[in-house]
Amino acid sequence: METLSYLLPLFEPATLGAIALGTLGGLIIGALPGLTATMGVALLIPLTFGMSPVMGLNMLIGIYIGGIYGGCVSAILLRTPGTPSSAATVLDGYPMALRGEAGKALGLATIASTLGGLFAAVVLATLAPQLAGIALKFGAAEYFALAFFGLTIIASLSGDILKGVIAGMLGILISCVGADPITGMLRYTFGVSGFASGFAFTPALIGLFALSEVFTQLERLGAGDGAQVQKVGGRWPAWADLRESRGALVRGSIIGTLIGIVPGTGSGTASWIAYNEARRASKTPEKFGTGHAPGICATESANNAVCAAALIPLLALGVPGDVVTAVLMGGLMIQGLAPGPMLFQTNPDVVVGIFGGTFLATIFMFLFGMALIPVFSRILMIPRHILAVAIIVFCFIGAYAINLNPVDLYTMVGFGVLGWGMHKFGFSQAALCIALILGPMLESNLRRGLLQAGDDLVTFLSGPIALLFLGLSLLSLLWPWIAARRAAGKPSSPHQNG
């Protein structure tokens, strides 16, 4: 009964309105390339100062949840990831939109995001203190092994493994630009002070996927290929699509929750790992990347599951699960609350209110998402040449607005040219993206861990969690070869039997 009384303030009109407004605002922010959920939460924290803790914190959580989901809108419609977490959604969402099923792609993304978010919210509400303890077991070795496992995805995602490895190695090399994570010495900056902290990730991502696609479209228009999408389809996917995506939904929700619990990883890592696992478990892996429903469901269920799961270490340990929850910690402190184990004892009403608010924000995300699909889908009806100019404008505004740094514009254009060339010659942009995300985590934790272990690699990687991830990495590397052998053996078996 006491828990129920803590939930009642959530249903006051002002609180419901704040959560709904935050979720809608986050959705719009996430859908605009370059404007991330982190930026939205950071900008609106001052507005919560005069609110009650439950109202203010849940409005920020609504922005977070809506922002991560909103990234899929531009990823599917424009091949422009609104947020880094939606980069993997491009692989199947955009091809589905090109064949006239943009409404269905957005519907699948909305349903998957909702189910992933609700799953993680249940875990948050029931197992937060227990699961947060797992995060304490992650040290340098475990983070290194996790990053290494993520990088092995490159072998599975690339149709041409050699080109995929080349793209991945290029991504790792690019991620080394900037200050050394241990000594602080500058590397590969060529005297440009703007690159001292490395390439800004979001402008690089906008260039790699969005600007490169504009270059490709302009090239096609110049060649006389002006094909235009004439329909967007209905917003509700067929039961067959949902049935086919069941495994990807469950797997993505679990992976997103587990990744979200581990501080410092984030939704970008979760979405790529979930996509790879869905592809590996599929009986038709060749359909991934062509507009396949399980590909969308895997990535969107995973990146939205991270939202609620990342609150677990924040509330139970006082350790942010990702960048957005690090900003959310500021919102807690503004309210005079100290995140950590004592929060459950001193302010149970706030903790339960956050649990309930996470559910409500996820429901609002579903309602707004499904209602706005017809509006969003009309973007595809705009003539290609006008749309290309609009995307270029949004790309430049989004890349510059993050840090107000002109160097970010050069970064975006450079990665745009690189992405266009990679697409033209069959190199995997996804492989480069994964390496850019995980390269810094891999390097910094490897070097830090070896320093702690006295340069003894065996001692460094002797923990059970690290060994588990290394075992999964070995399986991931060998899986393309195993799958090829199995596929080669199937058609020949009747002849062998004869």
URFEN-V486839 format. One record per pair of residues at least 6 apart in sequence whose C-alpha atoms are under 6 Angstrom apart, sorted by the first residue. I is the first residue (numbers start at 1). GAP is how many residues later the second one is. D is the distance in Angstrom with one decimal. If there is no record, write none. Layout:
BEGIN
i->[I | I]
gap->[GAP | GAP]
d->[D | D]
END
This chain:
BEGIN
i->[6 | 7 | 15 | 18 | 19 | 19 | 19 | 22 | 22 | 22 | 23 | 23 | 23 | 26 | 26 | 26 | 27 | 27 | 27 | 29 | 29 | 30 | 30 | 30 | 30 | 30 | 31 | 31 | 31 | 31 | 31 | 32 | 33 | 33 | 34 | 34 | 36 | 37 | 37 | 38 | 41 | 45 | 48 | 53 | 54 | 54 | 58 | 62 | 66 | 71 | 71 | 71 | 71 | 72 | 74 | 74 | 74 | 75 | 75 | 76 | 76 | 76 | 79 | 79 | 79 | 80 | 80 | 81 | 84 | 85 | 85 | 88 | 89 | 91 | 92 | 92 | 92 | 92 | 92 | 93 | 93 | 95 | 95 | 96 | 100 | 100 | 101 | 101 | 102 | 103 | 103 | 103 | 103 | 104 | 104 | 104 | 104 | 107 | 107 | 109 | 112 | 112 | 112 | 113 | 113 | 113 | 116 | 116 | 116 | 116 | 117 | 117 | 120 | 120 | 120 | 120 | 121 | 125 | 128 | 129 | 132 | 132 | 135 | 140 | 140 | 141 | 142 | 144 | 144 | 144 | 145 | 145 | 145 | 146 | 147 | 147 | 149 | 152 | 154 | 155 | 158 | 163 | 164 | 164 | 167 | 167 | 168 | 168 | 168 | 171 | 171 | 171 | 172 | 172 | 175 | 175 | 177 | 177 | 177 | 178 | 178 | 178 | 178 | 178 | 178 | 179 | 179 | 179 | 179 | 181 | 189 | 203 | 203 | 204 | 204 | 204 | 207 | 207 | 207 | 207 | 208 | 208 | 208 | 211 | 212 | 212 | 212 | 214 | 245 | 248 | 248 | 248 | 249 | 249 | 252 | 252 | 252 | 252 | 253 | 253 | 253 | 256 | 256 | 256 | 256 | 256 | 257 | 257 | 257 | 259 | 260 | 260 | 260 | 261 | 261 | 263 | 263 | 264 | 264 | 266 | 267 | 267 | 270 | 271 | 271 | 271 | 274 | 274 | 275 | 275 | 279 | 310 | 313 | 313 | 314 | 315 | 315 | 316 | 316 | 317 | 317 | 318 | 318 | 320 | 453]
gap->[343 | 346 | 40 | 41 | 39 | 40 | 43 | 37 | 40 | 41 | 39 | 40 | 43 | 37 | 40 | 41 | 39 | 40 | 43 | 6 | 38 | 6 | 37 | 40 | 41 | 52 | 39 | 40 | 42 | 43 | 51 | 50 | 49 | 365 | 364 | 365 | 47 | 27 | 30 | 286 | 19 | 286 | 8 | 282 | 296 | 299 | 299 | 299 | 299 | 10 | 11 | 12 | 15 | 14 | 6 | 7 | 8 | 6 | 15 | 14 | 17 | 18 | 11 | 15 | 131 | 129 | 130 | 6 | 184 | 182 | 183 | 184 | 207 | 198 | 197 | 198 | 199 | 200 | 203 | 12 | 198 | 195 | 196 | 195 | 131 | 132 | 131 | 132 | 130 | 129 | 130 | 131 | 132 | 130 | 131 | 132 | 133 | 128 | 129 | 191 | 185 | 188 | 189 | 187 | 188 | 191 | 137 | 185 | 188 | 189 | 187 | 188 | 137 | 185 | 188 | 189 | 187 | 230 | 184 | 187 | 180 | 181 | 127 | 305 | 309 | 320 | 324 | 298 | 301 | 302 | 321 | 324 | 325 | 323 | 291 | 295 | 324 | 325 | 277 | 6 | 6 | 264 | 264 | 267 | 264 | 265 | 263 | 264 | 267 | 261 | 264 | 265 | 263 | 267 | 261 | 264 | 10 | 11 | 21 | 8 | 9 | 17 | 18 | 19 | 20 | 6 | 7 | 17 | 18 | 263 | 6 | 196 | 209 | 207 | 208 | 211 | 205 | 206 | 208 | 209 | 207 | 208 | 211 | 205 | 204 | 207 | 208 | 174 | 49 | 30 | 46 | 50 | 48 | 49 | 22 | 46 | 49 | 50 | 48 | 49 | 52 | 14 | 46 | 47 | 49 | 50 | 48 | 49 | 52 | 11 | 46 | 49 | 50 | 48 | 49 | 58 | 59 | 57 | 58 | 56 | 36 | 39 | 32 | 28 | 31 | 32 | 24 | 25 | 23 | 24 | 6 | 11 | 6 | 8 | 6 | 24 | 25 | 24 | 25 | 23 | 24 | 21 | 22 | 6 | 7]
d->[5.1 | 5.8 | 5.2 | 5.4 | 5.9 | 4.5 | 5.6 | 4.9 | 4.9 | 4.7 | 4.2 | 4.8 | 4.7 | 4.0 | 4.4 | 4.1 | 4.2 | 4.7 | 4.3 | 5.6 | 6.0 | 5.5 | 4.1 | 4.3 | 4.6 | 5.4 | 4.5 | 4.7 | 5.5 | 5.6 | 5.0 | 5.5 | 4.2 | 5.6 | 4.0 | 5.6 | 5.7 | 5.3 | 4.6 | 4.9 | 5.7 | 5.9 | 4.7 | 6.0 | 5.7 | 5.8 | 5.5 | 5.1 | 5.9 | 5.8 | 3.8 | 4.9 | 5.5 | 5.4 | 5.3 | 5.9 | 5.6 | 4.2 | 5.1 | 5.8 | 4.5 | 4.4 | 5.7 | 5.7 | 5.8 | 5.9 | 4.4 | 5.1 | 5.8 | 5.2 | 4.0 | 6.0 | 5.6 | 4.9 | 4.8 | 5.7 | 4.1 | 5.6 | 6.0 | 5.8 | 5.9 | 5.7 | 4.8 | 4.3 | 5.1 | 4.8 | 5.1 | 5.0 | 4.9 | 5.4 | 5.1 | 5.1 | 4.3 | 5.9 | 4.8 | 5.8 | 5.1 | 5.0 | 5.5 | 5.8 | 5.1 | 5.7 | 4.7 | 5.1 | 4.6 | 5.4 | 4.6 | 4.1 | 5.8 | 4.7 | 5.2 | 4.5 | 5.6 | 5.1 | 5.5 | 5.6 | 5.3 | 5.6 | 5.1 | 5.4 | 5.9 | 5.0 | 5.1 | 4.7 | 5.1 | 5.8 | 4.7 | 5.0 | 5.4 | 5.8 | 5.4 | 5.5 | 5.9 | 5.9 | 5.6 | 5.4 | 4.6 | 5.9 | 5.2 | 5.6 | 5.1 | 5.5 | 5.6 | 6.0 | 5.8 | 5.2 | 5.1 | 4.9 | 5.4 | 4.6 | 4.8 | 5.2 | 5.3 | 5.1 | 5.5 | 5.9 | 5.5 | 5.2 | 4.9 | 5.3 | 5.2 | 5.7 | 4.4 | 4.8 | 4.1 | 5.3 | 4.3 | 5.8 | 5.8 | 5.8 | 5.6 | 4.8 | 4.9 | 5.9 | 5.0 | 5.7 | 4.4 | 5.9 | 4.9 | 4.0 | 5.0 | 4.8 | 4.6 | 4.9 | 4.5 | 5.2 | 4.4 | 5.8 | 4.5 | 5.3 | 5.6 | 4.8 | 5.6 | 5.5 | 5.0 | 4.8 | 5.3 | 4.4 | 5.2 | 5.0 | 5.7 | 5.2 | 4.0 | 5.9 | 4.9 | 4.9 | 5.3 | 5.4 | 5.1 | 5.9 | 4.3 | 4.8 | 4.5 | 5.3 | 5.3 | 3.9 | 5.9 | 5.8 | 5.1 | 5.3 | 4.5 | 5.7 | 5.8 | 4.4 | 5.3 | 5.4 | 5.6 | 6.0 | 5.4 | 5.6 | 5.2 | 4.3 | 5.4 | 5.9 | 4.6 | 5.2 | 5.4 | 4.7 | 5.0 | 4.3 | 5.8 | 4.5 | 4.2 | 4.9 | 5.5]
END
